[in-house]
Amino acid sequence: LIEAQRDWLIKDLNDNANAKWKVILIHEPVYHRLGGSESRPWLYDLIEKYNVDLLIQGHSHLVTRTYPMKNGHIVTKNNPDDILKGVGTVYTTIGSTSLNHDGVTSSNDVSSIEEIYGMTTPEMYQAAYTYITVKGDSLEVTTKQLDGLVLVPNCDKIVPGMVMAAVRMNVPAVVCS
């Protein structure tokens, strides 16, 4: 991140120090599916200092989730789909609107990552979406695989793009035009 973005994040975390939930959304993953972690020590420091509960990361076209982490170590191996307040930071990649581009085709391809980071990778290698539900002192993370699409274009110029996206996602689709 450029310095202005880092300064903004620090200010936002300071301004919301007493918020019930602290969630950060970034593009490049901190812990990712190929077993590495990004070298951004200042980001780790902020996550720890402000007790961030959930870090939502993108880039990878998979669904992944760590167990709660503190100081680079797994805190507990309880269900990573239930994020409990104050236990540690859960790092999640929340799905994909397209097929994965990482060459991962089964959970065997990521088993070593699960050992290192406690990262879980459900059997989802097609388009998926994730939603988060606040339930008192826990956040419930749910990921669902797309089983079909209904596309309703508002202009005939976007129909080809919608059809190409549907083909890439490899799920049944209906275009109502």
QUISUL-V63130 format. One record per run of one state. SS is the DSSP state (h for helix, s for strand, l for the rest). FROM is the first residue (numbers start at 1). LEN is the number of residues. If there is no record, write none. Layout:
BEGIN
ss->SS from->FROM len->LEN
ss->SS from->FROM len->LEN
END
This chain:
BEGIN
ss->l from->1 len->2
ss->h from->3 len->13
ss->l from->16 len->7
ss->s from->23 len->4
ss->l from->27 len->4
ss->s from->31 len->1
ss->l from->32 len->5
ss->s from->37 len->1
ss->l from->38 len->3
ss->h from->41 len->9
ss->l from->50 len->4
ss->s from->54 len->4
ss->l from->58 len->5
ss->s from->63 len->3
ss->l from->66 len->3
ss->s from->69 len->2
ss->l from->71 len->2
ss->s from->73 len->2
ss->l from->75 len->7
ss->s from->82 len->3
ss->l from->85 len->4
ss->s from->89 len->6
ss->l from->95 len->1
ss->s from->96 len->1
ss->l from->97 len->10
ss->h from->107 len->11
ss->l from->118 len->2
ss->s from->120 len->1
ss->l from->121 len->7
ss->s from->128 len->8
ss->l from->136 len->2
ss->s from->138 len->8
ss->l from->146 len->3
ss->s from->149 len->3
ss->l from->152 len->4
ss->h from->156 len->14
ss->l from->170 len->3
ss->s from->173 len->3
ss->l from->176 len->2
END
